[in-house]
Amino acid sequence: MRAPLLPFCAALALPGLSGCSWWFFSGAPEVDRTRPVALIETTGGVELGATTEYGILTLGRTAKNGPCRVHYFLGPTPLIEDGKVAGTGSTFWLAETDLRTQHLRVIDHGPTAADELLAMWTPDGVGTHEVPVKLAAEPGITGDVLADPGCALPPGAAIFARDEGDLRFVGLVSGLVTQPGGGPPRYYVFAGVDRVRELLAVPSVWPVDYQVRYRPDDITVLKPIHDQR
C-alpha cells in the first residue's frame, strides 16, 4: 500500500515535503493535526479560521465571496493555497481550496466545564499562538461564552477541546463582551457546536458530479462541475 501513497504525499506537500515525510516515515498512524488553524487573505482583508472535517471555516467578516489565499499547515509545515470564499447558509463561511487540510473532527457534545479548552490562531501563517481558556461560570452567564483568559483573543480564533490527546473543534471566537463603562469582567462569545448543527441542516445537492482539473503544479484534482475555479 505504501508505493502508491508516496507520490501523493510528495505532490501534496511540495514545496513543504519535510512536514509530510516526517509522519510518513515515522511510523505514526495518522497525519499530525496539532495545528488545525488557517489565516485567510480575502479581497476585503485578513481573517482567521479553522481547518475542520467540514472545510476551512471562517466568520466571513472580510468577504462573503470571491478569491482568497489560505495559509495553513500540513503537520508542522506552513503552506499557501489559492481558493475562494463561499457561503454555507449558516454563521460559518468556507475558504475552499483544491487540497485537503488538517480536517479536524468537531466535538460531539456541547462543551462543559470538564473539557480542557484552548484557543489557537496563526497571526502570520507561519507560527501559531495557543491560550488555555475556560467557559464562563458566573451566575446568569450561559451558552457559548468564555471567561477572559487575561489576553486578547482575536475574532476567528479557533476554540478546541483536548480529547484523549487529540484536538476537537469547538468553535470560532466571534466577539468580546464587556460591562458598561469597559470595566471587568470581560467575556468572549464564540460560534460553537449549535452553529455547526445549523451548517449541517442546510440542504445541499447530492450526489455531486465532478470533473477533472489539471493544476499548473501537476496535481490532478476533482472539482464539482458547478465550481469553475
C-alpha beads as a LAMMPS data file, in Angstrom:
LAMMPS data file: protein, C-alpha beads

229 atoms
228 bonds

1 atom types
1 bond types

-500.0 500.0 xlo xhi
-500.0 500.0 ylo yhi
-500.0 500.0 zlo zhi

Masses

1 110.0

Atoms # bond

1 1 1 0.000 0.000 0.000
2 1 1 2.933 2.390 0.575
3 1 1 4.081 2.522 -3.044
4 1 1 1.063 4.480 -4.400
5 1 1 0.853 6.690 -1.309
6 1 1 4.355 8.157 -1.543
7 1 1 3.859 10.088 -4.837
8 1 1 0.625 11.523 -3.486
9 1 1 2.312 12.585 -0.259
10 1 1 5.204 14.192 -2.143
11 1 1 2.911 16.039 -4.532
12 1 1 0.668 17.263 -1.765
13 1 1 3.486 18.599 0.396
14 1 1 5.716 20.286 -2.208
15 1 1 7.453 22.575 -1.517
16 1 1 6.928 21.586 2.138
17 1 1 7.953 17.926 1.794
18 1 1 9.596 17.750 5.220
19 1 1 6.298 18.025 7.094
20 1 1 4.750 15.177 5.120
21 1 1 7.812 12.918 5.038
22 1 1 8.238 13.141 8.806
23 1 1 4.917 11.492 9.622
24 1 1 5.095 9.120 6.634
25 1 1 8.422 7.588 7.609
26 1 1 7.997 7.932 11.375
27 1 1 5.506 5.083 11.640
28 1 1 2.856 7.437 13.088
29 1 1 -0.606 6.058 12.217
30 1 1 -2.128 9.470 11.411
31 1 1 -1.213 12.846 9.976
32 1 1 -0.137 15.462 12.533
33 1 1 -3.255 17.538 13.266
34 1 1 -1.866 19.696 16.065
35 1 1 -2.096 22.999 14.142
36 1 1 -5.570 22.940 12.536
37 1 1 -5.830 26.699 12.004
38 1 1 -5.642 28.971 8.986
39 1 1 -5.135 32.585 8.010
40 1 1 -7.218 33.663 5.038
41 1 1 -6.399 36.661 2.838
42 1 1 -9.505 37.947 1.047
43 1 1 -10.327 40.933 -1.137
44 1 1 -11.556 42.714 1.997
45 1 1 -8.733 41.948 4.411
46 1 1 -7.427 39.106 6.553
47 1 1 -9.299 36.771 8.871
48 1 1 -8.746 33.644 10.903
49 1 1 -10.268 30.210 10.619
50 1 1 -10.057 26.514 11.494
51 1 1 -9.467 23.504 9.247
52 1 1 -12.256 21.078 10.134
53 1 1 -13.921 17.966 8.744
54 1 1 -16.491 20.311 7.168
55 1 1 -13.899 22.509 5.484
56 1 1 -11.928 25.620 6.398
57 1 1 -14.450 27.531 8.499
58 1 1 -14.356 31.317 8.972
59 1 1 -16.757 34.004 10.154
60 1 1 -16.863 35.731 6.751
61 1 1 -16.050 39.141 8.220
62 1 1 -13.849 40.425 5.397
63 1 1 -15.510 38.883 2.325
64 1 1 -18.642 36.908 1.507
65 1 1 -17.383 35.632 -1.849
66 1 1 -14.521 35.924 -4.285
67 1 1 -10.923 34.699 -4.393
68 1 1 -8.791 34.141 -1.313
69 1 1 -5.376 32.887 -0.321
70 1 1 -5.208 30.371 2.514
71 1 1 -2.213 29.949 4.824
72 1 1 -2.492 26.619 6.627
73 1 1 -0.366 23.762 7.978
74 1 1 0.414 20.280 6.713
75 1 1 1.559 18.818 10.002
76 1 1 4.094 21.371 11.256
77 1 1 4.784 22.749 7.763
78 1 1 3.171 26.074 6.697
79 1 1 1.678 26.044 3.195
80 1 1 -0.166 28.540 0.987
81 1 1 -3.006 27.648 -1.375
82 1 1 -5.295 29.768 -3.539
83 1 1 -9.021 29.299 -3.053
84 1 1 -12.357 31.034 -2.943
85 1 1 -14.801 32.198 -0.276
86 1 1 -18.197 30.509 -0.253
87 1 1 -21.263 30.777 1.961
88 1 1 -22.796 27.853 3.822
89 1 1 -26.188 29.311 4.702
90 1 1 -25.126 29.432 8.356
91 1 1 -22.945 31.600 10.602
92 1 1 -19.850 29.989 9.116
93 1 1 -18.266 30.672 5.749
94 1 1 -15.884 28.434 3.836
95 1 1 -12.465 29.083 2.357
96 1 1 -12.495 26.408 -0.339
97 1 1 -9.229 25.003 -1.723
98 1 1 -8.306 22.133 -4.017
99 1 1 -6.184 20.245 -1.495
100 1 1 -7.224 18.694 1.798
101 1 1 -6.086 20.260 5.054
102 1 1 -5.974 19.117 8.689
103 1 1 -9.660 18.173 8.666
104 1 1 -10.213 18.145 12.403
105 1 1 -13.296 16.437 13.829
106 1 1 -15.922 18.505 15.599
107 1 1 -16.569 17.778 19.276
108 1 1 -19.600 15.512 19.677
109 1 1 -21.210 17.466 22.529
110 1 1 -21.634 20.981 23.784
111 1 1 -18.516 21.995 25.747
112 1 1 -18.682 21.759 29.538
113 1 1 -16.540 22.889 32.444
114 1 1 -14.919 19.444 32.427
115 1 1 -13.486 19.938 28.931
116 1 1 -9.902 21.150 28.580
117 1 1 -10.250 24.045 26.137
118 1 1 -7.708 26.137 24.300
119 1 1 -7.771 28.968 21.785
120 1 1 -5.397 28.779 18.826
121 1 1 -4.726 31.022 15.844
122 1 1 -1.983 31.875 13.383
123 1 1 -1.194 35.602 13.210
124 1 1 1.102 35.321 10.190
125 1 1 0.542 31.921 8.558
126 1 1 3.923 30.726 9.825
127 1 1 3.531 30.237 13.581
128 1 1 0.643 29.696 15.979
129 1 1 -0.453 31.073 19.350
130 1 1 -2.197 28.923 21.980
131 1 1 -4.034 30.184 25.066
132 1 1 -5.821 27.987 27.661
133 1 1 -9.448 29.104 28.044
134 1 1 -12.438 28.176 30.197
135 1 1 -16.181 28.521 29.905
136 1 1 -17.587 31.405 31.904
137 1 1 -19.046 30.067 35.159
138 1 1 -20.599 33.178 36.727
139 1 1 -24.307 33.156 37.676
140 1 1 -26.501 34.338 34.844
141 1 1 -23.904 33.561 32.145
142 1 1 -24.898 30.671 29.872
143 1 1 -24.177 29.483 26.378
144 1 1 -21.022 29.694 24.302
145 1 1 -19.176 32.194 26.473
146 1 1 -15.547 32.132 27.607
147 1 1 -14.109 33.775 30.679
148 1 1 -11.428 36.361 29.932
149 1 1 -8.137 34.405 29.736
150 1 1 -6.119 37.525 30.513
151 1 1 -5.027 38.240 26.942
152 1 1 -6.866 39.364 23.824
153 1 1 -8.475 36.706 21.631
154 1 1 -8.842 37.890 18.019
155 1 1 -12.108 37.306 16.126
156 1 1 -11.939 33.999 14.298
157 1 1 -9.520 32.397 16.735
158 1 1 -10.358 28.690 16.907
159 1 1 -11.519 27.037 20.125
160 1 1 -10.520 23.396 20.566
161 1 1 -11.029 20.732 23.224
162 1 1 -8.428 18.113 24.087
163 1 1 -9.870 14.607 23.844
164 1 1 -7.549 11.714 24.750
165 1 1 -4.568 13.568 23.306
166 1 1 -6.360 14.746 20.176
167 1 1 -7.966 18.088 19.419
168 1 1 -11.659 18.553 18.603
169 1 1 -13.131 21.678 17.026
170 1 1 -15.446 23.600 19.370
171 1 1 -15.968 26.943 17.638
172 1 1 -14.627 30.327 16.495
173 1 1 -14.335 33.418 18.692
174 1 1 -16.909 35.912 17.441
175 1 1 -16.628 38.861 19.813
176 1 1 -15.722 40.490 23.112
177 1 1 -18.365 41.382 25.701
178 1 1 -17.611 43.988 28.370
179 1 1 -19.506 45.573 31.225
180 1 1 -20.913 49.093 30.731
181 1 1 -18.038 51.521 31.128
182 1 1 -15.499 48.955 29.938
183 1 1 -14.600 47.619 33.383
184 1 1 -14.196 43.949 34.299
185 1 1 -15.407 41.276 33.970
186 1 1 -14.892 40.616 30.279
187 1 1 -16.126 37.654 28.276
188 1 1 -15.616 36.229 24.791
189 1 1 -18.506 34.718 22.872
190 1 1 -17.921 32.098 20.201
191 1 1 -19.832 30.435 17.380
192 1 1 -19.944 26.868 18.615
193 1 1 -21.479 23.440 18.151
194 1 1 -25.015 24.785 17.718
195 1 1 -23.805 26.816 14.737
196 1 1 -22.179 23.694 13.271
197 1 1 -25.559 21.935 13.548
198 1 1 -27.098 24.822 11.595
199 1 1 -24.460 24.351 8.899
200 1 1 -25.285 20.648 8.616
201 1 1 -29.012 21.381 8.465
202 1 1 -28.683 23.459 5.269
203 1 1 -29.881 21.366 2.283
204 1 1 -27.319 20.597 -0.422
205 1 1 -27.364 18.904 -3.811
206 1 1 -26.498 15.210 -3.673
207 1 1 -24.908 13.329 -5.334
208 1 1 -22.303 15.781 -6.606
209 1 1 -20.964 15.439 -10.152
210 1 1 -17.241 16.028 -10.534
211 1 1 -14.850 16.857 -13.328
212 1 1 -11.080 16.511 -13.523
213 1 1 -8.997 19.652 -13.102
214 1 1 -5.309 19.726 -14.048
215 1 1 -3.373 22.172 -11.896
216 1 1 -0.215 24.012 -13.073
217 1 1 1.760 22.163 -10.358
218 1 1 0.904 18.788 -11.990
219 1 1 -1.529 17.812 -9.213
220 1 1 -4.813 16.469 -10.584
221 1 1 -7.950 17.089 -8.534
222 1 1 -11.676 16.520 -8.841
223 1 1 -13.877 19.596 -8.714
224 1 1 -17.681 19.853 -8.630
225 1 1 -18.969 20.632 -12.119
226 1 1 -20.652 23.827 -10.885
227 1 1 -17.280 25.044 -9.496
228 1 1 -15.282 26.572 -12.352
229 1 1 -12.455 27.993 -10.182

Bonds

1 1 1 2
2 1 2 3
3 1 3 4
4 1 4 5
5 1 5 6
6 1 6 7
7 1 7 8
8 1 8 9
9 1 9 10
10 1 10 11
11 1 11 12
12 1 12 13
13 1 13 14
14 1 14 15
15 1 15 16
16 1 16 17
17 1 17 18
18 1 18 19
19 1 19 20
20 1 20 21
21 1 21 22
22 1 22 23
23 1 23 24
24 1 24 25
25 1 25 26
26 1 26 27
27 1 27 28
28 1 28 29
29 1 29 30
30 1 30 31
31 1 31 32
32 1 32 33
33 1 33 34
34 1 34 35
35 1 35 36
36 1 36 37
37 1 37 38
38 1 38 39
39 1 39 40
40 1 40 41
41 1 41 42
42 1 42 43
43 1 43 44
44 1 44 45
45 1 45 46
46 1 46 47
47 1 47 48
48 1 48 49
49 1 49 50
50 1 50 51
51 1 51 52
52 1 52 53
53 1 53 54
54 1 54 55
55 1 55 56
56 1 56 57
57 1 57 58
58 1 58 59
59 1 59 60
60 1 60 61
61 1 61 62
62 1 62 63
63 1 63 64
64 1 64 65
65 1 65 66
66 1 66 67
67 1 67 68
68 1 68 69
69 1 69 70
70 1 70 71
71 1 71 72
72 1 72 73
73 1 73 74
74 1 74 75
75 1 75 76
76 1 76 77
77 1 77 78
78 1 78 79
79 1 79 80
80 1 80 81
81 1 81 82
82 1 82 83
83 1 83 84
84 1 84 85
85 1 85 86
86 1 86 87
87 1 87 88
88 1 88 89
89 1 89 90
90 1 90 91
91 1 91 92
92 1 92 93
93 1 93 94
94 1 94 95
95 1 95 96
96 1 96 97
97 1 97 98
98 1 98 99
99 1 99 100
100 1 100 101
101 1 101 102
102 1 102 103
103 1 103 104
104 1 104 105
105 1 105 106
106 1 106 107
107 1 107 108
108 1 108 109
109 1 109 110
110 1 110 111
111 1 111 112
112 1 112 113
113 1 113 114
114 1 114 115
115 1 115 116
116 1 116 117
117 1 117 118
118 1 118 119
119 1 119 120
120 1 120 121
121 1 121 122
122 1 122 123
123 1 123 124
124 1 124 125
125 1 125 126
126 1 126 127
127 1 127 128
128 1 128 129
129 1 129 130
130 1 130 131
131 1 131 132
132 1 132 133
133 1 133 134
134 1 134 135
135 1 135 136
136 1 136 137
137 1 137 138
138 1 138 139
139 1 139 140
140 1 140 141
141 1 141 142
142 1 142 143
143 1 143 144
144 1 144 145
145 1 145 146
146 1 146 147
147 1 147 148
148 1 148 149
149 1 149 150
150 1 150 151
151 1 151 152
152 1 152 153
153 1 153 154
154 1 154 155
155 1 155 156
156 1 156 157
157 1 157 158
158 1 158 159
159 1 159 160
160 1 160 161
161 1 161 162
162 1 162 163
163 1 163 164
164 1 164 165
165 1 165 166
166 1 166 167
167 1 167 168
168 1 168 169
169 1 169 170
170 1 170 171
171 1 171 172
172 1 172 173
173 1 173 174
174 1 174 175
175 1 175 176
176 1 176 177
177 1 177 178
178 1 178 179
179 1 179 180
180 1 180 181
181 1 181 182
182 1 182 183
183 1 183 184
184 1 184 185
185 1 185 186
186 1 186 187
187 1 187 188
188 1 188 189
189 1 189 190
190 1 190 191
191 1 191 192
192 1 192 193
193 1 193 194
194 1 194 195
195 1 195 196
196 1 196 197
197 1 197 198
198 1 198 199
199 1 199 200
200 1 200 201
201 1 201 202
202 1 202 203
203 1 203 204
204 1 204 205
205 1 205 206
206 1 206 207
207 1 207 208
208 1 208 209
209 1 209 210
210 1 210 211
211 1 211 212
212 1 212 213
213 1 213 214
214 1 214 215
215 1 215 216
216 1 216 217
217 1 217 218
218 1 218 219
219 1 219 220
220 1 220 221
221 1 221 222
222 1 222 223
223 1 223 224
224 1 224 225
225 1 225 226
226 1 226 227
227 1 227 228
228 1 228 229
